[in-house]
Amino acid sequence: MTAFTPQSTPTALSVTGVTKHYDSGFTLEDVTFDLPAGYIMGLIGPNGAGKSTLIKLILNMIRRDAGDIHVLGLDNLEDEEAVKEQLGVVFDSSYLYEQWKVKDVERIVAPLYPTWNHDLYQRRLVDFGLAGKENGSKRIKSLSRGMQMKLMLAIALSHDAKLLILDEPTSGLDVLARDELMDLLHAYIEDGEHSVLFSTHITADLERAADFITYITGGRLYFTGPKDEFEESFKLVKGGPDELAQLPADMVLGSHVYETGFDALVRGENLATVMRAVPGLAVERASIDDIIRLTNTRHDNKGVL
């Protein structure tokens, strides 16, 4: 695990030793990371890794068993109301009542936020194609998933939230809409006072937008730190069918076997040792997808278990 916080930068979100046990046996175990103010952090991991659990804990939708969470310096339990006034939240499915009409949403949600900005909300509706009499008459249930996401985002961006928490914000959006969202997030953090935590399976969005990566797998923190450091920490080595068994087993984080050879993930710091053990292996940059894919396999020097 790697941790990194820019010096002298205020912290937008601090998660320290957070643990949550479920009766099913799943445990989110001792997760610690910081999101500096003015940055975007991608929260990644395979399905069931604990990403949604972590987001729910930050939002105090479920209670943690151990640890501390601070948002903009405020304890998310003791200062829950003040914290939630500073948060903008977009889930992977709509939290809005499906029978509401689009035109009624502002009247219902604006009183919840002391800093609600009517003009900004209306501009967001225009930007997201939700303005006008025809759109205003539509009920939430009749909107596509992508348009529901845009409506939630318009709400989140209209009360000067200092921290956006987005759960799969680009699911249901086409390529152009995803690009627009990434541009919007970059503009949102430009002043150094706003920050974003977003979970996603679309690694192209991480490549474009994220400054930091927090990677959770199996309920445990695998990495947290700058995105560039994450990508540079791992290397993909490739070889012939008989060469995988020659690799030092304790240095292989995961592998995938093909008829003609294999891919194996190793830490950059171990690459020289691996290459001495098996000279002539091909070495490639490991993508975020490669890292997630191969760190969720087991390796026995003969292939994947």
Beta strands, then each sheet from edge to edge (+ up, - down):
strand 1: 11-21
strand 2: 27-36
strand 3: 40-44
strand 4: 66-71
strand 5: 74-75
strand 6: 87-90
strand 7: 163-167
strand 8: 195-199
strand 9: 212-217
strand 10: 220-226
strand 11: 234-239
strand 12: 254-257
strand 13: 262-267
strand 14: 282-285
sheet 1: 2+ 1- 4+ 5-
sheet 2: 6+ 7+ 8+ 3+ 9+ 10-
sheet 3: 12+ 13- 11+ 14-
end
